[in-house]
């Protein structure tokens, strides 16, 4: 279940299913922008979040997202991750964050192996099954088991608002065995449920513990940013994750 809380008086969204430090930022806790009017606010919020997470500023790590399905392990000594839309973390000295404005954020955590990840699943990432690939990398590289992985799917453009063309529809449909209930024709237009497509991909990987945020970034534009509704805004809300339990515990 998702709930709002505060970090240094700024609102964030959390899931009670993820058992390590994590949150989705909102408009007031923004930490990613290219717009000059927001630059100072972003810097203040980033320092505040680093203080809250008890990490160095330079250890708040984000990749260069380009709608790929590339996934890397984040390390404190590495700050640049080109063409990367998924990060995995297994250490307590860093936090990772990815940025969104309609695309689907997915936070993963395996409490048994003490490893987490964030994936950026726009329609291209979803069509490439980045959520499923993140799970597979956690399994193959870090000994995770599907039954131990919990996923929180954060705020994204909703089924209510996300219409796509035939080509995108076909690419999304091809990613799961069962597409029932994930699309609908309204007034001749195709609408798809991007959040639940990602959830279906995860279910087909064996993930059973999935929390889906009820918030649409278009409908709840007072809380979150929307690329579609705000004419290609560069403001972003973010998914943030930090491992808080040391591996020996």
N, C-alpha and C positions, 0 to 999 in steps of 0.2 A: 504494500500500500504506500502511495506517495503522500508526502506531507511537506508543508512549507515551514521553514525555520529561519533563524537569523545567524549570520556570521558578522560579528562586529557591526551590528545594527543594519546589515544589508540582507535582503531576502534571498534565500536559495531554496531549491527543491531537493528532497532526498527520498530514497526508498527504504523502507524498514526491512527489506529483504537482503540488502547488501551489507555484510557484516564487517566492513572496514570503512575508513573515512572516504566519503564521496559526496558529490552534490552536483546539481545543475544550476548554473547561475541564471539570474533573471536580468531584466533591463537595469535594475538599480545596482546589481553586483557585477556588471559587465567587465570582462577582462580582455576583450578582443575587438579592435576597431581599426579602420583606416581613415576615419573621419576626424579632422582636427578638433572639433568641438568636444569630442569624447576622450581625447588623448590623456588629459590630466586626470580625469576620473578613472580611466583604465589603470593608469600607473598607481594611483592611490589604492584602488581595489586589489591589484596584484600584490602590493606590499602587505596589505591587510590580510589577504588570504595566506600568504607565505608565513606571516606571523601566527595566524591561526593554526596552520599545518605544522609549524615548527620546522621549517626548511629554509635554506638559503634562497634568495631571490632567483639566482641563476639555476637553481634546481627545480624550478617550475617549468616543465618541459612540454613543448608542443611541436608537432611536425608541420611540414609544408604540405597541406592537403590539396590534392589534385584529382579527387574522385576516382582514385585507383582502388585496387584491393590488396595493396602492398601493406604488410604488417611487420613491424620491427620491435625488438626488445629495447626499451629505454634504459640508458645508463647515465650515471652522473657525469662521467667524463665525455659524453657525447651530447652536443647541444643541437646539432643540425640533422634533420631526418627528411631529405627531399623526396617528393612524390610518395608520401606515406599517409595512409588513411586509417591505420590501426597501430596502436602502441600497446605493448605489454609491459608490466612492471612487476618486479618481485623483490624490491628492496625498500627499506624504510626511509632512505635519505633523499628521495625525490618524490615529486608528484607529477602526474601527467595530465594534460588537458587537450581536448579537441574542440573545435568550434563549429557552430551550426546556426542556420537561419532558414528553417523548413526541413532540411535533411534530418534523417533519423539518427539520434545518438544512442549507442548501446554500451552500457557499462557491464563488465563481467567480473565476477569474483569467485575464486575457488578457495574456501576457507581451509580445506584439508591440506592443499599444497601451498597455501598462502601466496597466491598469484592473482593478479588482476589485469584487466585490459579495457580499452575503449576503442570502439569502431565508429567510423563516420560512414553512414549508409544513406547517401542520396539515392536517386533512382539508379545511377550508374553503379554505385557500390552495392546496392541491393541486387541489381541484375548480375553482378559478379559474385554475389553471395559472400560479401566480406564478413558478415556475422558468422556464417558457418565456417569460413576459413579461419577466423580468429579462434573459434572453438577447436578446430582441428590442429592449429599450431600449439594451443595450450596443451592438447592431448599428446601430440607427437614430441614436442620439445621440452615439456615441463611435467609430464606424467599425470596430468589432470585426468579425471574421469567425468564423463558427462553428468552423472548423477550428483556430482559435487559442485557443479558450476551453477551459479545463480546469475541471471541476466536482468538488468533494469533498462527498459526501453523508454527513453525520455521524451520530452516535448518535441513534436514534429508536426508538419502539416498533416491534417487529419483526413480521414475518408470523406468527411463532409466537404472538403475544399480541393482535393487533389485530383484534377482531371489530367489525363495524358492522351497522347496519340496512339494509334494502333501499333506502331513499331515498338514503342516503350512498353505498352501492355504485353505484347508477345514476349519480349525479353524478360519481363518480370514473371510472367506466367511459367516460363520455362525453368525457373529456379526451384520450384517445389513440385512434389508429386500431386498434391491436392490443393488446387486454387479455389476451391469452393468457398464462397462467402467473402472473398478478398477483392472482388470487383463488382461494378454495377453500372448499367447504362442509364443515364438521366438526360432526357431531352436530346438524345442522339450523341451525348458525350460519354466517354469512358472515365469512370472514377475508380481509383484503386486505394487500398488501405495499406500504405507503406509500412506503418508500424506493425501491423499484423502479418504482413508478408515476411518481415524479418523474424517475427515470433514463430511463424510456421517453419521457416528455414531452421531455426534453433530447435524446434520440436522434432524435426526430422533428423537432427544430429543427436537426439537423445536428451536434450535439455528439458527438464520438467519444471524448474523453478524460474518463472518469468514474470516480472512485474511490468505492466504497461501503463505509462502515464496517460491520463485522460485528456491532456491539454493539447489543443490544436494551436499551432503558432499563428495561424491566420485569425482564428476566432478569438484567441486569447492574446491578441497583439499588444494589449496593455501590460502584459507580463513578460512576453518573449518577442524576439525579433522575427520578422518574416520577410524573406527575400522577395517573394511574390507580391505581398501586400504593400511593402514599403519601397517599391520601385528599385530593386537591386541594391538595397542598403548594404554597406560593408560592416555594420554593427553585427555582432554575433553574441549569442549566449553559448556557454561552454559546459562540457561535461568534465568534471575534475575527479581524480582518483589518487588516493595515497594508501599504500600498505602500512598499517599501523602495528601489526603483530610481527615480531621477529621470527625468523624461520626456526629457531631453536625452541620456541615456546610451544 
